């Protein structure tokens, strides 16, 4: 299984010193054909490369996880034999209909697909605890603790498994399920805010300290990749995490291909 945290910022030729490590948006691409979230897949590479992605799983409705979905779907329409399949909960689908493909913010790709047979997108409903088999992977959605209905994912491939809890505060069920997952190799876990920041509790996100506490809920020898570090606090959060000197914790690098 090959996993890439898709970059959401790039250095430019007029400022070669600009840091491009910050993640403002969230997308992962797995084995080139499956995406977890669509925050930035529509801004990455070109239409031909994007068209390899046939399946998009959405964790929740926040803009940093769906921002580029309309652009992505427009980029790839007609480049494949069938529309992209977007897998989302009923809550996320409602948000896509009302808030994104509403004819104001963006043309109604859903109506164009289902009413005019233009192959923009096909929706498939997913729900917590019910796995989906696609592209040689088994992807199990699990509800996590966030301010809007949110699903994390346990992703099992032929040679290993990973967990992407998505945006969450302290949570339980996904760790219980992960502990029973064979051949688990890695967890891509958010560390949004510095330790002690009250906003983390209000927004239901993890800090560097609650990140470590969540790790203890999964007593398995896996690697933890810290993701979703708020750009404003990135260096501080990274330093706090690395200060724990845990050999199995790393700050995820955007654009790098991780193999499991």
Secondary structure, DSSP 8 states (H G I E B T S, - for coil): -EEEE--S---BTTBTT------SS--EEETTTEEE--SSGGGSS-HHHHTT--EEE-----HHHHTTHHHHHHHHTTSSSS-EEEEE-HHHHHHIIIIISSSSSS--HHHHHHHH---SEEEEE--TT-EEEETTEEEEEEEE--SS-EEEEEEE-SS-EEEEEES-SS-SHHHHHHHTSTTEEEEEEE--B-TT-HHHHHHT--BHHHHHHHHTTS-S--EEEEE---GGGHHHHHHHHHTT--TTEEE--TT-EEE-
